[in-house]
Amino acid sequence: MNPTLKDLAMKPYLEAKEIRDSGSEKLIAWITSDSPHAILEAFGVVCLYPENHAALCAARKMGQELQEAAEQYGFSQDLCSYFRINLGSVIAEKSPIGSLPKPDFLVCTSNICDTVVKWYQVLGKVLKVPVFYIDVPFNQDGISQERKYRHIFYVKYQLNQFIEFLQDATGKKYNMFILQKILARSEQTTRLWREILALAKEVPSPITAFDAFSWMGPIVTQRVTKEGFQYYELLKNDLMRKNSQTREKLRLFWDNIAIWPKLRDLSDVLAGMGASVVVSSYTSCWQRNEFFNPDLDDPLETISRQLIGDFLNQGSEARIKYALGLCQEFSVDGLLLHSNRSCKNYSNTGLELKKRAEKLGLPSLIIEADQCDLRFYDEAKIKRGLEEFLEIIKSKKEVKG
């Protein structure tokens, strides 16, 4: 039976719940979104992603309640809404799937942002479980090849320590052959994701970035599993059989994480104005080059390169060039730049990206909001801004003829 998106979203949670209910000796880990999941999969550890769970809570309209639970516990509203939802879910023992099964340990990598390091430190204390940290050096613009290799060696050394930790925790021996198979499958799944996103290059596009936001859960959490591959294989085949039904007049780029509680609303508003968001840096960063052509003779070096290559672990210049490259590749008419209160690391290139895009003749609109916290979402202001912005783009296109 082919897995559905709902099946994949629920699978790890249901499996973890079964482990707790049955008293199984199988282990559960909570991990950050760009962690060495492949290694954990090779050891048979069930992995849950607090960030994805937080996005799910926000999309299911439970985010505000859980954020406020964390705030009542003493954490500031200025902190990441993913963190507040995750901690609120732990404190209140609530989520759209019941309560999250308690982990045996946590795994945190520093390649996403500094927030996750403190986040997992708090979780470790609240849950009273060990935390394994993997320190990933920042990939600065202009870094030398020699320094890059030192970074790879440093991360690879930590991955060997991580394997020792997992051998002690699970009682299993490291099997490189299993890890090689998992990495090969991960590449195949990522290739399917890239091919799905590339469908939006068609004019008019048969898909939008808002569709991709809805579909992207498995590329983050199930990329290393056979079910993840099967889902994207089925999705791609289904999309290839469909013709575009959109009334696309304008093509847009979206920068940053989605505004999860308003995903459908924003999609409908833009579609009603004849605009289609055809590409996003966020969905695209999960098909980056580091996931392709893995060195299966040295899987730990491959994983080290993938961790260092995380999109948010790159310098500003690299990220801006990547975004502008996507704009050109997908033939966009303008950019929507989400100034995300929760993700300052992602948002800090917004103004420079706007400046550089406008030099290329691409208008940009900054949308001030939050990925989950609707207290920072001014619906009337955002709708008015979109209407004015799209009129500017239409006028420019009419002048060009």
Secondary structure by P-SEA (a helix, b strand, c coil): ccccaaaaaaaaaaaaaaaaaacccbbbbbbccccaaaaaaaabbbbbbaaaaaaaaaaacaaaaaaaaaaaacccccccaaaaaaaaaaaaccccccccccccbbbbbccccaaaaaaaaaaaaaacbbbbbbbbccccccccaaaaaaaaaaaaaaaaaaaaaaaaaccccccaaaaaaaaaaaaaaaaaaaaaaaccccccccccaaaaaaaccccccccccaaaaaaaaaaaaaaaaccccccccccccccccccccaaaaaaaaaaaacccccccccccccccccccccccccaaaaaaaaaaaccccccaaaaaaaaaaaaaaacccbbbbcccccccccccaaaaaaaaaaaacbbbbbbbbcccccccccaaaaaaaaaaaaaaaaaaaaaac
